[in-house]
Each structure stands twice: as C-alpha cells, then as structure tokens.
C-alpha cells in the first residue's frame, strides 16, 4: 500500500468497523436489553483497552493523568456513554442500525451548537449550510414511504432516542476536548470507559437490574455479538480513527471517510431483507455530505 494512502484506508476501515459494531450491538441489544448490553460491552472494551495500554504505554492504567483530565473526562464518559450510548442502543432496537446511524450524522450539528454555547466557538456560513443539509437529508430518509408499504413509519420514540444519543455523543466530544489536551487518547478513552461503567453500575443497582445482567452473561449468542461489537467499536474503530486523523492528508478527508457508515449500512440491511427506497439512499447521502462539510 502506498505510504500516502494509509490514513485514507484507515478512515474507510473505521467506517466498516462502525458498521459491523452497529449490526452486532443491534443483534445483542434485542436479546439482552440496552442496559445489560451497555455495561457488558464497556467492561469488555475496558479489558481490551487495558491490555493494549499494557503493551504500548509505561502503565496499563491512566494513573499519569492530572486531576483536571480525570474530572472532565469522567463527566464526558458519563454523558457520552451513559446518556449517549444508552439512547443509541435503544434506537438500534427501536428503529434499526441504518436509521439510527443516519440520525447520528447530526452529531456534528449538536457539537457545533454545544461548542458555540460552552466554548464560545463560532460557526461559519459553510457550517450553517452543512447543518441544513444534514437536517434535510435525515428528514428525507426518515419520512420516506411507499404507497404499497404496509409497515409503520419509524417509531417517534426510536427517532427521539437516536437524536438524544447524538446530543450525548456531541456533548461527550466537547467535554473530552476540554479535558484531554495533549494526553494519550487511548488512556483518555480508558477514563471515559471507567466513568461509563460506574454510571451504568449505579443505574443497575438503583433499578435492581443486576440479576438480568448476570443472566445475560449466560446467553452465548448475544455475548458473541457483544464481543464482536466491542472489538470493532471501542477498540478497532477508535484505533483506526486515530490513525486516519494522524496519517490522512488532512482531518477533513479523514472525517469524511469515517462518516460513510450509514451508506455502508444500506446494502448490509438490504441483504437481510430491509427495504430501502431511493429517498432513503439519497437522504442518507445528503446527510453524510452535510456532515462532511463540517470538516472541510
């Protein structure tokens, strides 16, 4: 492979990894429930990240992080994982991975708005135009309906969960930016995952959910799907995204390539029988194009 294309290939590989993890987590979520799935996959992800850190860093745990870094990344993990990912995985179950991932393309929109409110960042005319494209593409794809199609429209609850997941992930990104600085991103992810595990553990304790979590561990098929999602999501997906940002010709190219996950999901869900019309395809492409404009 030519050296100059390592970052670009990594960007596309990231999109493929996130497609696989979305399908895997949807399958596991239908059997385990979103709460059980989230805490199990975070524990698995933490184990993988810790093993990787033990090989690549002086310390397997992020003990070298400052109190400032721990504070902001902990809040980021609670919002990004506990709020964002819980809602996203509920959306996977309610409306499927394709529409959920499509709605998640609104994350740059929310990140721009939160960055404006929290960090005082400004929005350019291009970014405002990009917001319009994302919203229009999502609305087009979600509202698509064929006269002969007897299935109900996507349930509003599922759409709301996906949008809340997008807001949570956007807020998590902004808070990560505040806390991470030049700290190692893999160790920073460990801190966020620690916080996510503690948050879900508190919810499981309050809701008396632990018996269901332990029962979920005995579901071999669901655990295999969760393990696949943990490998392709928190570990490989994050790792390849960092390589892409580092090695691609510019960050905009990397972000654009990584944002094509909803497009890749179209043939994947069609192979298993989900109907996707022209409006769904064009709306998805429009939303992805709008998302890409935020980084160009």
N, C-alpha and C positions, 0 to 999 in steps of 0.2 A: 504494500500500500504506500503511495506517495506520502512523504512526511507532511506535506502541506494540507492533506485532507484528513488527518487524524481527528481533529476537532469536529469536522463536519460529520464524519462517520459516527463518532461518539454521540453527536446530537440526535441523529436518526436512531441509533441504538437505544438511546434514552427513551424516545417516543415508543419504540417497540416494547421496552421493559414496562413502561407505564400502562401500555395496552394489556400486556399479559397480567400484570398485577390487578388491574381493574376487573378483568374477567375472573381471575382467581378469587378475589375478595367478594365479588358478587355471588359466586357459587357458594363460598363458605358462609357468607352472611345470611343466605336463605336457610341454612341448616343450623347455624349457631346463634343467630341474632347479632345485632350490631355491637352491643355492649361486650358480650363474650369475645367476639372476634377482635375487637379493638385491643383489649388488654392482652390477649394471647399473642397477637401479631406484634405488638410493641415489645413484649418480653422476648420473642424470637428475634426481632430486629436488634434489640439491645445486645443479645448474645453474639450476633454476627458482628455488630459494630465493635464490641469489646474485643473480640478475637482479632479483628483487623487492626485495632489500635495496639494490641499487644505485640503485633508483628512490625508495625510501621512507626510507632511512637515510643518515646522513652518510658511512658507509663500507659497502662491499659485503661485507666480511668482518668477523667478530666480533672485531676486534682491540682493541675497547674493553672486553672482558670481563676481570674480575680473575682471578688465578691460582686463587682459591677456586672461582669459577664454572667455569672451564675444567676443573679437577680433577673436581668432582662430575658435571658434565655429560658429561665424557668417559667416566667409569665408567658413567653412566646410559645413554649411547649403546651402549657395549659390551654391557651386559646387555639393554637393551631391544631393540636392533636385531639384534645378533649372535645372542643366545640366543632372545629372544622372537620376533622376526620370522622367523628361520630355521625355528624349530619351527612357527610358524603356517603358513608357506608349505608346509612338508612336510605339515601337516594338510590344507591345501587340496587337495593332490594325493591324499592317502590317503583322506579321508572327504568331500571336497567343501566348498564355501564355506558352505553353510547350517549344517551341524552344527559346522563349525569356528567360525563366528561365534557360534553358540549357546553353545558351550563357553567362548568368550571373554567371555561375560557374567559369568563367575566372576571377572573381573579385580578388581572392587570388593571381593570377598571376600578375595582374596590381598592387595590393597592395605591393607585394614583390618588383616589379621593382621601384615603386614610393618611397617605403621605402628605397631602396638602394640609389636612387638619392637624396632624400630630407633629410633622417635621417642618412644616412651612414650605414644602416643595411646591413649585409652580407647575402648571400644565400648559403645554404648548397647543397651538392650533391643531397640529398633527395628532396629538394625543386626544384632543376633544373629538376630532374626526374619527379616530380609532374607536373611541367609546361608542360612537353612533353605529359604526359597522358591527361591533360585537353585539350590541343590543339588538340591532335589526336582524343579524344572522340567527341569533338564538330564538328570537320571536318567530321568525320564518320557519325554522326547523321544528320547533316545538308545536306550532299551530298547524303543521301540515296534516291534511286529512283528505282521504279519497272517498268519493261517494259510496263505493262498494265496500268500504272498510267498516266492519261492524264493531271493531274494538273501541273502547272508550278512549278519549284523549288522555294524555299523560295526567296522572292524578295531581291536583294542585299541591297536595301535601308533599309528594316526591319532588316537585319543582322547587317548593319552598326549602326543603332540606338541602337540595343541591346548591341553591343560592346562599343559604346560611353557611354551608361548607365552604363556599368560595370566599365569603366575607371572613370566615375564621382563618382560612389559609392566608389570605391577604394580610390580615392583622398580624398573624404569626410571622410573616416575612418582614413586615416593617419593624416589629419588636426585635426580631433576630438581627436586623441591620443595626439597631441601636446597641445591642449587647455584644455582637460578635467582634466587630472591628477587624483586626488582622489575626484573630485567634483561629486555630485549626478548625476548618469546617466540619470534619468528621467528629472531632471531640465536641464541638458545639452541638452537633446532632445528638450525641450521646446525652448531653444535658437536657435537651428538649425531650428526648425519649424518656429519661428518668422522670421528668415532670409529668409527662403524659401518663406513665404507669401509675404514679402516685395519685393523679387526678381520677383515673378510672378505678383504682383500688378504693378510693374514698366513696365513689358512687356505688360500686358493688357492695361495699359494707353497709352504706345507708339504705340501699334498696333490697338487701338480703339476697344478692344475686350470686354469691359465691358457689352455692350448690350447682347452679346452671353452668358456671364456668368450669367446674371440675367435671361435670357431666359432658361438656363439650370436648374436653380433652380425650374422651373415650371414643369420639366419632372419628374414626380413622380417615375416612374420605375427606371430611371437612378439614381435618388437621393437615392432610397432604396439600389441599388447596391453599390453606393459610400459610403453610411453609413456603410454597411456590410464590405466593404474593409477597411474603416478607423478603425473600431473596431478590425478586425482580423489582420490588418497590423501594423500601427503605435502604437497602444495601446497593444493589447494582444500579438501580435508577439514579440514586443520589450520586454515586461514584462517577458514573458516566456523564451525568450533567455537569459535574465539576470539571471533568476532563475536557468536555466540549467548550465550556466557558473559557477555560485556560488555553486551549490549543486552536480553537476556530479562528478564522481571520478577524472576526470581531464578535462581540457579545450579542449583537442583533441577529447575526446569522445563526448563532447557537440557539438563541431563544426561539427563533422562527422554526428551526428544525425540530426542537423539542416540543413545540406546540401542536404538532400534527397528529397527536394521539387520537383525537376524535375522528379524524379522517381515516386512520388505520383501523379504527373500530368498526367502520361501516361494513367492509367485506367480512370482518370476523363475525359480526352479529347476523349478517345475511346468510352466512354458511350454516348457522344453527336455526334458520327459519324466520328471523325477524324481518319484517317488511320495511324497507327504506325507500321512499319515493324521491323524485327529482328535487322537490322542495327541501327535503331533509338533507340531501347531499349538498345542494347549492347554499343552503343556510349555514351548514357546517363550514363549508369553505369560506363563506363570507365572515363568519365569526373568527375563524383561525387567522384570516388575513387581517382583520381588525386587531386581534391580539398581537400579531407580529409587528404591526405599525408602532406599538408602544416601545419597541426596542430598536427601531431604525432611525 
